[in-house]
Amino acid sequence: MTANADNVILIGMPGVGKSTVGVLLAKASQRGFLDTDVELQARAGCSLERLIEERGTEGFLRAESDCVLALNVRRHVIATGGSVVYSEAAMRHLKAGGVVVHLDLPPALLDRRLGDLRVRGVVMPDGGSLVELWQDRTPRYRAWADLTVDGTGKTQDQVAAEILSRLD
């Protein structure tokens, strides 16, 4: 892998730091930055939470996939929504444009960072727990990732630096 890879795509659970690390990584690598959750909200004209309420889980996932499939950027760091891995088409599109980096944290650390997941606009089954969501998504993230970075005990700056060093 090379730091000249067109895009660097960050995937992982909500609260793992994709947006924060993405901004740091974009600055350090002189790339643009794009957050697909922000793009999706702009396209939909509402919050992620409201989009899930109005369209349901399937409608939300369709809108998220459509948003990602519409992306056509080069030399960007792209922070994705945590549920993007439910769309094979979206993930193929992202992977075709760059290196996919899975940011990982164990559920106990995520739980400390996150408040009410529903308020954050997180797609999850009714009554489901953060641990169940992590167990469902983590194998998907790992399957798509070109590399995985464990953020346990690291600052966001350290995670960004590790990604840069591993891309070289």
C-alpha positions as CSV (number, residue, x, y, z in Angstrom):
1,M,0.0,0.0,0.0
2,T,1.1,3.5,-0.6
3,A,0.3,6.9,0.8
4,N,-0.5,8.0,-2.8
5,A,-3.5,5.7,-2.8
6,D,-6.3,7.9,-4.2
7,N,-8.8,7.9,-1.3
8,V,-8.5,6.6,2.3
9,I,-11.8,5.2,3.4
10,L,-12.5,4.9,7.2
11,I,-15.0,2.3,8.3
12,G,-16.0,1.2,11.8
13,M,-18.5,1.4,14.6
14,P,-20.2,4.7,15.7
15,G,-18.0,6.5,18.2
16,V,-14.7,4.9,17.0
17,G,-13.5,8.3,15.8
18,K,-13.8,8.1,12.0
19,S,-14.7,11.8,11.6
20,T,-12.1,13.1,14.0
21,V,-9.3,10.8,12.7
22,G,-10.4,11.6,9.2
23,V,-9.9,15.3,9.5
24,L,-6.5,14.8,11.1
25,L,-5.5,12.3,8.4
26,A,-6.7,14.6,5.6
27,K,-4.7,17.4,7.0
28,A,-1.6,15.3,7.4
29,S,-1.8,13.7,4.0
30,Q,-2.9,16.8,2.1
31,R,-6.2,15.3,1.0
32,G,-9.7,16.6,1.1
33,F,-12.1,15.4,3.7
34,L,-15.7,14.0,3.3
35,D,-18.0,12.6,5.9
36,T,-20.8,10.5,4.3
37,D,-23.1,11.1,7.3
38,V,-22.9,14.8,6.6
39,E,-23.5,14.3,2.9
40,L,-26.5,12.0,3.6
41,Q,-28.0,14.6,6.0
42,A,-27.5,17.3,3.4
43,R,-29.1,15.2,0.6
44,A,-32.0,14.2,2.9
45,G,-32.5,17.6,4.5
46,C,-32.8,16.1,7.9
47,S,-30.9,14.4,10.7
48,L,-29.9,10.7,10.5
49,E,-32.2,10.0,13.4
50,R,-35.2,11.6,11.6
51,L,-34.3,9.8,8.3
52,I,-34.4,6.5,10.2
53,E,-37.8,7.5,11.8
54,E,-39.3,8.6,8.5
55,R,-37.9,5.9,6.1
56,G,-37.3,3.0,8.5
57,T,-34.1,0.9,8.5
58,E,-34.3,-0.3,5.0
59,G,-35.1,3.1,3.6
60,F,-32.2,4.6,5.5
61,L,-29.8,2.0,4.3
62,R,-31.0,2.5,0.7
63,A,-30.5,6.3,1.1
64,E,-27.0,5.8,2.6
65,S,-26.0,3.4,-0.2
66,D,-27.3,5.8,-2.9
67,C,-25.4,8.7,-1.3
68,V,-22.1,6.7,-1.3
69,L,-22.6,5.4,-4.8
70,A,-23.0,9.1,-6.0
71,L,-19.5,10.0,-4.6
72,N,-16.9,10.7,-7.2
73,V,-13.9,12.2,-5.4
74,R,-10.1,11.7,-5.6
75,R,-7.5,12.3,-3.0
76,H,-9.9,12.4,-0.1
77,V,-10.2,10.9,3.3
78,I,-13.8,9.6,3.5
79,A,-15.3,8.9,6.9
80,T,-18.3,6.6,6.4
81,G,-21.4,5.9,8.4
82,G,-21.1,2.8,10.5
83,S,-23.8,1.0,8.6
84,V,-22.3,1.4,5.1
85,V,-21.0,-2.2,5.3
86,Y,-24.5,-3.4,4.9
87,S,-24.4,-2.3,1.2
88,E,-22.1,-4.5,-0.9
89,A,-22.5,-2.0,-3.8
90,A,-21.4,1.0,-1.7
91,M,-18.5,-0.9,-0.3
92,R,-17.3,-2.1,-3.7
93,H,-17.6,1.6,-5.0
94,L,-15.5,2.9,-2.0
95,K,-12.9,0.1,-2.2
96,A,-12.4,0.7,-6.0
97,G,-11.3,4.3,-5.2
98,G,-8.8,3.7,-2.5
99,V,-7.6,1.9,0.7
100,V,-10.2,0.9,3.3
101,V,-9.1,1.3,6.9
102,H,-11.1,-0.3,9.7
103,L,-10.9,1.7,12.9
104,D,-11.6,-0.7,15.8
105,L,-12.4,-0.3,19.5
106,P,-13.9,-2.9,21.9
107,P,-17.5,-2.5,22.9
108,A,-16.6,-1.4,26.5
109,L,-14.7,1.6,25.2
110,L,-17.4,2.5,22.6
111,D,-20.0,2.3,25.3
112,R,-18.1,5.0,27.3
113,R,-17.9,7.3,24.3
114,L,-21.5,6.9,23.1
115,G,-24.7,8.2,24.5
116,D,-28.1,7.0,23.3
117,L,-27.4,5.3,20.0
118,R,-30.9,6.1,18.7
119,V,-30.3,9.8,19.1
120,R,-27.1,9.4,17.1
121,G,-29.0,7.9,14.2
122,V,-27.5,4.5,14.5
123,V,-29.2,1.7,12.5
124,M,-29.8,-1.2,14.9
125,P,-32.5,-3.8,15.6
126,D,-35.1,-2.8,18.2
127,G,-33.9,-3.9,21.6
128,G,-30.5,-4.6,20.3
129,S,-27.4,-3.8,22.4
130,L,-24.1,-2.2,21.4
131,V,-22.3,-5.5,22.0
132,E,-24.7,-7.3,19.5
133,L,-24.2,-4.5,17.0
134,W,-20.4,-4.8,17.4
135,Q,-20.6,-8.6,17.0
136,D,-22.7,-8.2,13.8
137,R,-20.7,-5.5,12.1
138,T,-17.0,-6.3,13.1
139,P,-16.7,-9.3,10.8
140,R,-18.1,-7.1,8.0
141,Y,-15.6,-4.3,8.6
142,R,-12.7,-6.8,8.7
143,A,-13.8,-8.5,5.5
144,W,-13.8,-5.1,3.6
145,A,-10.7,-3.6,5.3
146,D,-7.3,-3.4,3.7
147,L,-6.0,-2.7,7.2
148,T,-7.4,-2.5,10.7
149,V,-6.2,-0.1,13.4
150,D,-7.0,-0.8,17.0
151,G,-7.5,2.6,18.8
152,T,-7.4,1.1,22.3
153,G,-5.2,3.4,24.5
154,K,-4.4,5.7,21.6
155,T,-5.3,9.3,21.0
156,Q,-6.9,10.3,17.7
157,D,-3.6,11.9,16.6
158,Q,-1.8,8.6,17.3
159,V,-4.4,6.6,15.3
160,A,-4.0,9.0,12.3
161,A,-0.2,8.7,12.6
162,E,-0.4,5.0,12.6
163,I,-2.6,4.9,9.5
164,L,-0.2,7.2,7.7
165,S,2.8,5.0,8.7
166,R,1.0,1.8,7.6
167,L,0.0,3.3,4.3
168,D,3.7,4.0,3.4
